[in-house]
Amino acid sequence: MRPILRVLAVIITISMFVTFAGCSTEPSSKEYKQDSSQSIPQEDDFVRDYKPEEKNFIGNTAANMLQRAYVAKQGDWIYYFNGLKGIVKRNDVTGETKEVTTTAGHQISVLGDYIYFIKDIGNDNLGELWKIRTDGKDLSMVAEGFFCKSGEYLYNAFYGVADDKIYFAQDIRQPNGDTKRFLCKMNLDGSESEPIIEVVSFLGATETHLFFRDHDDQNNRDLVKALRIDGRSNDFISFLCAYSVLGEAIKKPFSDDTYPYCNMYKDFSITGDTLYFYRNATFVQAQADNSDQFTSIADIYLGYPTMNVYNGTLFTWKGGLVKIKLQTREVTQINKSNAYNINIVDDKWIYYR
């Protein structure tokens, strides 16, 4: 018998209607920063809510991170933002629900004992990465100054947690006074931060690759590139001239002269070593195989270019929320709702706005 696909719509408006009960008033960012020196947990009665074999390798999927990542899962627990009222966790087996924190944010990742997220600080240009233990204790800031300029490049995917490292984009001032943006990595506690490579922006981390945008000075174009996350190869796998988020046409190495307009946080999805995107009303996939080739899937038309690819299935909007199996092209209409910022958890839950 085929599993029943359960749908949970997280409705987010200006007044923030949410799916679960509200939380208490949030303490100020300043108060937490003063206590950040105490971020190392003390001996207490903390009990892990996951088994050792259930610990995530990656805090959230790159596909979810591209869609604002307001939900993540580890073991039996689903962690999500309850609108502006903070983080809640729900047991997927028993249905038990617990408040974790009243601190609001976005871009949630869960790895081991900690939840990582970008705290809302009212600044579209810089972001603070915070963490909190899964039992709601030990809230502290990990790092600040993350690049997250709204409306340019990727607002939603400027950090990723994978393989016990945090990957992020950050502007670093050079000795000559210039500022350059780098893809960096650091430990989970924020220590030992180091740049990896200069980039235009960071697109996301999967279980196998780090995706980023790089500028090709010789041809005056941006390229999408992927670097193996395991470090076994230092080769940068270059493929696909990047789309322009701001809407201007960019020259590309294909038969026609320019790219169409593209909004990257809606039109892209990443999984494993493959990038999926929307081009001229056609669904396209490109693998990190050291080429500039891509495969157009002409019989998949997206009514509105929002997407999330999970386990070989495309979740998108086409007269309502639909799922399309990429291998068979089987289309299933889930409902007639408008759907964007689609997040997928465990092939069982769909969260969308």
TORFILUM-455527 format. One record per residue (C-alpha): residue in one letter; x negated, y, z negated; residue number from 1. Coordinates in steps of 0.1 Angstrom, whole numbers. Each point is the difference from the previous one (the first is absolute). Layout:
BEGIN
R, a, X, Y, Z, NUM .
...
This chain:
BEGIN
R, m, 0, 0, 0, 1 .
R, r, -14, 34, 9, 2 .
R, p, -7, 23, -29, 3 .
R, i, 25, 29, -6, 4 .
R, l, -16, 33, 7, 5 .
R, r, 8, 23, -28, 6 .
R, v, 1, 38, 6, 7 .
R, l, -5, 27, -26, 8 .
R, a, 5, 35, 12, 9 .
R, v, -19, 26, -20, 10 .
R, i, 19, 33, 7, 11 .
R, i, -22, 30, -5, 12 .
R, t, 15, 35, 3, 13 .
R, i, -8, 34, -14, 14 .
R, s, 19, -9, -31, 15 .
R, m, -16, -34, 0, 16 .
R, f, 27, -27, -2, 17 .
R, v, -17, -32, -12, 18 .
R, t, 8, -36, -5, 19 .
R, f, -7, -4, -37, 20 .
R, a, 4, 19, -32, 21 .
R, g, -19, 32, -6, 22 .
R, c, -31, 5, -22, 23 .
R, s, -11, 26, -26, 24 .
R, t, -17, 33, 7, 25 .
R, e, -35, -2, 16, 26 .
R, p, -29, 13, -20, 27 .
R, s, -23, 25, 18, 28 .
R, s, -29, -9, 22, 29 .
R, k, -23, 20, -23, 30 .
R, e, 9, -20, -30, 31 .
R, y, -10, -32, 18, 32 .
R, k, -32, 14, 13, 33 .
R, q, -11, 9, -35, 34 .
R, d, 5, -36, -10, 35 .
R, s, -17, -15, 31, 36 .
R, s, -31, -8, -19, 37 .
R, q, 20, -27, -18, 38 .
R, s, 9, -18, 32, 39 .
R, i, -18, -32, -10, 40 .
R, p, 27, -21, -17, 41 .
R, q, -5, -9, -37, 42 .
R, e, 6, -35, -14, 43 .
R, d, 38, -3, -4, 44 .
R, d, 28, -24, 6, 45 .
R, f, -1, 5, 38, 46 .
R, v, 14, -30, 18, 47 .
R, r, -6, -3, 38, 48 .
R, d, 32, -3, 20, 49 .
R, y, -16, -21, 27, 50 .
R, k, -20, -32, 2, 51 .
R, p, -37, 1, 9, 52 .
R, e, 7, -16, 34, 53 .
R, e, 27, 27, 7, 54 .
R, k, -23, 29, -3, 55 .
R, n, 2, 21, 32, 56 .
R, f, -30, 3, 23, 57 .
R, i, 15, 32, 14, 58 .
R, g, 21, 24, -20, 59 .
R, n, 25, 6, 27, 60 .
R, t, 3, -7, 37, 61 .
R, a, -14, 25, 25, 62 .
R, a, 34, 0, 17, 63 .
R, n, 17, 10, -33, 64 .
R, m, -26, 27, -6, 65 .
R, l, 8, 15, 33, 66 .
R, q, 36, 2, -11, 67 .
R, r, -6, 18, -32, 68 .
R, a, -5, -31, -21, 69 .
R, y, 26, 4, -27, 70 .
R, v, 1, -37, -8, 71 .
R, a, -25, -28, -6, 72 .
R, k, 0, -35, -15, 73 .
R, q, -23, -22, -20, 74 .
R, g, 10, -34, -13, 75 .
R, d, 37, 1, -9, 76 .
R, w, 1, 37, -6, 77 .
R, i, 10, 27, 24, 78 .
R, y, -12, 35, -8, 79 .
R, y, 17, 31, 15, 80 .
R, f, 6, 37, -4, 81 .
R, n, 34, 8, -14, 82 .
R, g, 2, 33, 19, 83 .
R, l, -16, 28, -20, 84 .
R, k, 6, -19, -33, 85 .
R, g, -32, -21, 1, 86 .
R, i, -9, -36, 5, 87 .
R, v, 22, -30, -8, 88 .
R, k, -8, -37, 2, 89 .
R, r, 25, -27, 7, 90 .
R, n, -4, -38, -3, 91 .
R, d, 10, -15, 33, 92 .
R, v, 10, -33, -17, 93 .
R, t, 19, 11, -32, 94 .
R, g, 11, 34, 11, 95 .
R, e, -15, 16, -31, 96 .
R, t, -8, 37, 4, 97 .
R, k, -25, 21, -20, 98 .
R, e, -11, 36, 1, 99 .
R, v, -37, 3, 5, 100 .
R, t, -6, 38, 0, 101 .
R, t, 19, 32, 6, 102 .
R, t, -28, 14, 22, 103 .
R, a, 12, 5, 35, 104 .
R, g, -21, -6, 32, 105 .
R, h, -3, -20, 31, 106 .
R, q, -24, -25, 17, 107 .
R, i, 3, -27, -26, 108 .
R, s, -25, -29, -1, 109 .
R, v, -2, -29, -26, 110 .
R, l, -32, -19, -5, 111 .
R, g, -5, -21, -31, 112 .
R, d, 9, 18, -33, 113 .
R, y, 4, 34, 16, 114 .
R, i, 24, 20, 22, 115 .
R, y, -16, 27, 21, 116 .
R, f, 18, 29, 15, 117 .
R, i, -3, 35, 13, 118 .
R, k, 15, 24, -26, 119 .
R, d, 22, 28, 12, 120 .
R, i, -18, 32, -9, 121 .
R, g, 18, 25, 23, 122 .
R, n, -30, 4, 24, 123 .
R, d, 3, -12, 36, 124 .
R, n, -37, 1, 6, 125 .
R, l, -16, -19, -29, 126 .
R, g, 11, -31, -19, 127 .
R, e, -8, -16, -33, 128 .
R, l, -3, -37, -3, 129 .
R, w, 13, -13, -33, 130 .
R, k, 3, -34, -16, 131 .
R, i, 21, -16, -27, 132 .
R, r, 0, -34, -15, 133 .
R, t, 29, -22, 10, 134 .
R, d, 14, 1, -36, 135 .
R, g, 2, 39, 2, 136 .
R, k, -31, 7, -21, 137 .
R, d, -33, 15, 9, 138 .
R, l, 11, 27, 24, 139 .
R, s, -30, 19, 14, 140 .
R, m, -12, 18, 31, 141 .
R, v, -25, -19, 20, 142 .
R, a, -11, 26, 25, 143 .
R, e, 11, 33, 15, 144 .
R, g, -5, 20, 32, 145 .
R, f, 13, -27, 24, 146 .
R, f, 8, 13, 34, 147 .
R, c, 38, -1, 7, 148 .
R, k, 9, 30, 21, 149 .
R, s, 37, -2, 8, 150 .
R, g, 7, 2, 38, 151 .
R, e, -35, -8, 12, 152 .
R, y, -14, -34, 6, 153 .
R, l, 13, -25, -26, 154 .
R, y, 16, 16, -30, 155 .
R, n, 11, -34, -14, 156 .
R, a, -30, -23, 4, 157 .
R, f, -31, 16, -14, 158 .
R, y, -10, -27, -25, 159 .
R, g, 2, -37, -3, 160 .
R, v, -9, -25, -28, 161 .
R, a, -15, -33, 12, 162 .
R, d, -25, -26, -12, 163 .
R, d, -5, 19, -33, 164 .
R, k, -10, 32, 18, 165 .
R, i, 18, 32, 7, 166 .
R, y, -4, 14, 35, 167 .
R, f, 10, 36, 7, 168 .
R, a, -7, 31, 21, 169 .
R, q, -17, 30, -16, 170 .
R, d, -15, 33, 11, 171 .
R, i, -36, 2, -12, 172 .
R, r, -20, 32, 1, 173 .
R, q, -34, -3, 17, 174 .
R, p, -33, 16, -10, 175 .
R, n, 4, 26, 27, 176 .
R, g, 34, 10, -14, 177 .
R, d, 21, -17, 27, 178 .
R, t, 28, -24, -10, 179 .
R, k, 4, -34, 16, 180 .
R, r, 26, -27, -5, 181 .
R, f, -12, -35, -8, 182 .
R, l, 15, -34, -5, 183 .
R, c, -12, -9, -35, 184 .
R, k, 2, -28, -25, 185 .
R, m, -2, -2, -38, 186 .
R, n, 6, -24, -29, 187 .
R, l, 36, -4, -14, 188 .
R, d, -9, 23, -29, 189 .
R, g, -11, 28, 23, 190 .
R, s, -38, -6, -6, 191 .
R, e, -27, -4, 26, 192 .
R, s, 17, 19, 28, 193 .
R, e, -19, -1, 33, 194 .
R, p, 6, 11, 36, 195 .
R, i, 1, -27, 27, 196 .
R, i, 4, 19, 32, 197 .
R, e, 11, 35, 12, 198 .
R, v, 36, -2, 13, 199 .
R, v, 28, 22, 12, 200 .
R, s, 25, -18, -23, 201 .
R, f, 5, -33, -17, 202 .
R, l, 29, -21, 13, 203 .
R, g, 1, -29, -24, 204 .
R, a, -15, -32, -14, 205 .
R, t, 12, -36, 8, 206 .
R, e, -13, -33, -13, 207 .
R, t, -26, 0, 28, 208 .
R, h, -7, 35, 13, 209 .
R, l, -2, 37, -8, 210 .
R, f, 17, 21, 27, 211 .
R, f, -10, 36, 5, 212 .
R, r, -1, 28, 26, 213 .
R, d, -34, 11, 13, 214 .
R, h, -9, 28, 25, 215 .
R, d, -18, -8, 32, 216 .
R, d, -20, 31, 6, 217 .
R, q, -12, -11, 35, 218 .
R, n, 35, -3, 13, 219 .
R, n, 17, 25, -24, 220 .
R, r, 26, -24, -12, 221 .
R, d, 10, -18, -32, 222 .
R, l, -3, -38, -2, 223 .
R, v, 17, -25, -22, 224 .
R, k, -26, -24, -15, 225 .
R, a, -1, -29, -23, 226 .
R, l, -28, -12, -23, 227 .
R, r, -1, -35, -16, 228 .
R, i, 8, 3, -37, 229 .
R, d, -22, -30, -10, 230 .
R, g, -32, 18, 12, 231 .
R, r, -12, -31, 19, 232 .
R, s, -3, 22, 31, 233 .
R, n, -12, 36, 3, 234 .
R, d, 15, 3, 34, 235 .
R, f, 28, 26, 4, 236 .
R, i, 27, -15, 21, 237 .
R, s, 11, 29, 22, 238 .
R, f, 33, -2, 19, 239 .
R, l, 28, 23, 11, 240 .
R, c, -3, 37, 4, 241 .
R, a, 20, 15, -29, 242 .
R, y, 34, 17, 4, 243 .
R, s, 4, 36, -10, 244 .
R, v, 22, 6, -30, 245 .
R, l, 2, 37, 7, 246 .
R, g, 15, -7, 34, 247 .
R, e, -26, 12, 24, 248 .
R, a, -11, -24, 28, 249 .
R, i, -33, -17, -4, 250 .
R, k, -20, -16, 29, 251 .
R, k, -2, -37, -2, 252 .
R, p, -17, -29, 20, 253 .
R, f, 31, -14, 16, 254 .
R, s, 17, 4, 34, 255 .
R, d, 21, 31, -8, 256 .
R, d, -16, 32, -11, 257 .
R, t, 14, 8, -35, 258 .
R, y, 17, -15, -30, 259 .
R, p, 36, 8, -8, 260 .
R, y, 8, 17, -32, 261 .
R, c, -3, -23, -30, 262 .
R, n, 7, 4, -37, 263 .
R, m, -25, -24, -17, 264 .
R, y, 17, -7, -33, 265 .
R, k, 32, -11, 19, 266 .
R, d, -14, -14, 32, 267 .
R, f, -28, -22, -13, 268 .
R, s, -2, -33, -20, 269 .
R, i, -31, -19, -9, 270 .
R, t, -4, -37, -11, 271 .
R, g, -31, -21, -1, 272 .
R, d, -22, 10, 30, 273 .
R, t, 29, 13, 21, 274 .
R, l, 14, 35, 5, 275 .
R, y, 36, 3, 12, 276 .
R, f, 14, 33, 15, 277 .
R, y, 27, 15, 20, 278 .
R, r, -9, 13, 35, 279 .
R, n, 24, 13, 27, 280 .
R, a, 30, -17, -16, 281 .
R, t, -19, -33, -1, 282 .
R, f, -14, -20, -28, 283 .
R, v, -38, -6, 3, 284 .
R, q, -25, -20, -19, 285 .
R, a, -38, 2, 1, 286 .
R, q, -25, -22, -18, 287 .
R, a, -34, 11, -14, 288 .
R, d, -19, -20, 26, 289 .
R, n, -26, 26, 11, 290 .
R, s, 20, 10, 31, 291 .
R, d, 23, 28, 12, 292 .
R, q, 27, -24, 9, 293 .
R, f, 36, -3, -13, 294 .
R, t, 30, -22, 6, 295 .
R, s, 33, 17, 9, 296 .
R, i, 31, -19, -11, 297 .
R, a, 24, 15, 26, 298 .
R, d, 31, -18, -12, 299 .
R, i, -1, 15, -35, 300 .
R, y, 14, 35, 0, 301 .
R, l, 2, 20, -32, 302 .
R, g, 29, 23, -3, 303 .
R, y, -19, 21, -26, 304 .
R, p, -37, -5, -4, 305 .
R, t, -3, -11, -36, 306 .
R, m, -15, -35, -6, 307 .
R, n, -15, -24, -24, 308 .
R, v, -15, -33, 12, 309 .
R, y, -1, -29, -25, 310 .
R, n, -8, -37, 7, 311 .
R, g, 5, 3, 37, 312 .
R, t, 33, 19, -3, 313 .
R, l, 7, 36, 9, 314 .
R, f, 24, 18, -23, 315 .
R, t, 14, 32, 17, 316 .
R, w, 30, 21, 7, 317 .
R, k, 21, -7, 31, 318 .
R, g, 36, 10, -5, 319 .
R, g, -6, -10, -36, 320 .
R, l, -26, -20, -19, 321 .
R, v, -12, -30, 21, 322 .
R, k, -28, -26, -1, 323 .
R, i, -16, -13, 31, 324 .
R, k, -22, -32, 1, 325 .
R, l, -29, 10, 22, 326 .
R, q, -6, -35, 13, 327 .
R, t, 35, -9, 10, 328 .
R, r, 15, 35, 3, 329 .
R, e, 29, -12, -21, 330 .
R, v, 19, 31, -13, 331 .
R, t, 20, 0, -32, 332 .
R, q, 22, 29, -9, 333 .
R, i, -3, 5, -38, 334 .
R, n, 24, 29, -4, 335 .
R, k, 11, 32, 16, 336 .
R, s, -18, 24, -23, 337 .
R, n, -24, 27, 10, 338 .
R, a, -34, -12, -11, 339 .
R, y, -35, 15, -3, 340 .
R, n, -30, -4, -22, 341 .
R, i, 6, -38, 1, 342 .
R, n, -19, -20, -26, 343 .
R, i, 0, -38, 0, 344 .
R, v, -6, -22, -30, 345 .
R, d, -6, -38, 3, 346 .
R, d, 23, -4, 30, 347 .
R, k, 29, 2, -24, 348 .
R, w, 5, 36, -8, 349 .
R, i, 3, 30, 23, 350 .
R, y, -2, 34, -16, 351 .
R, y, 7, 31, 21, 352 .
R, r, 11, 36, -3, 353 .
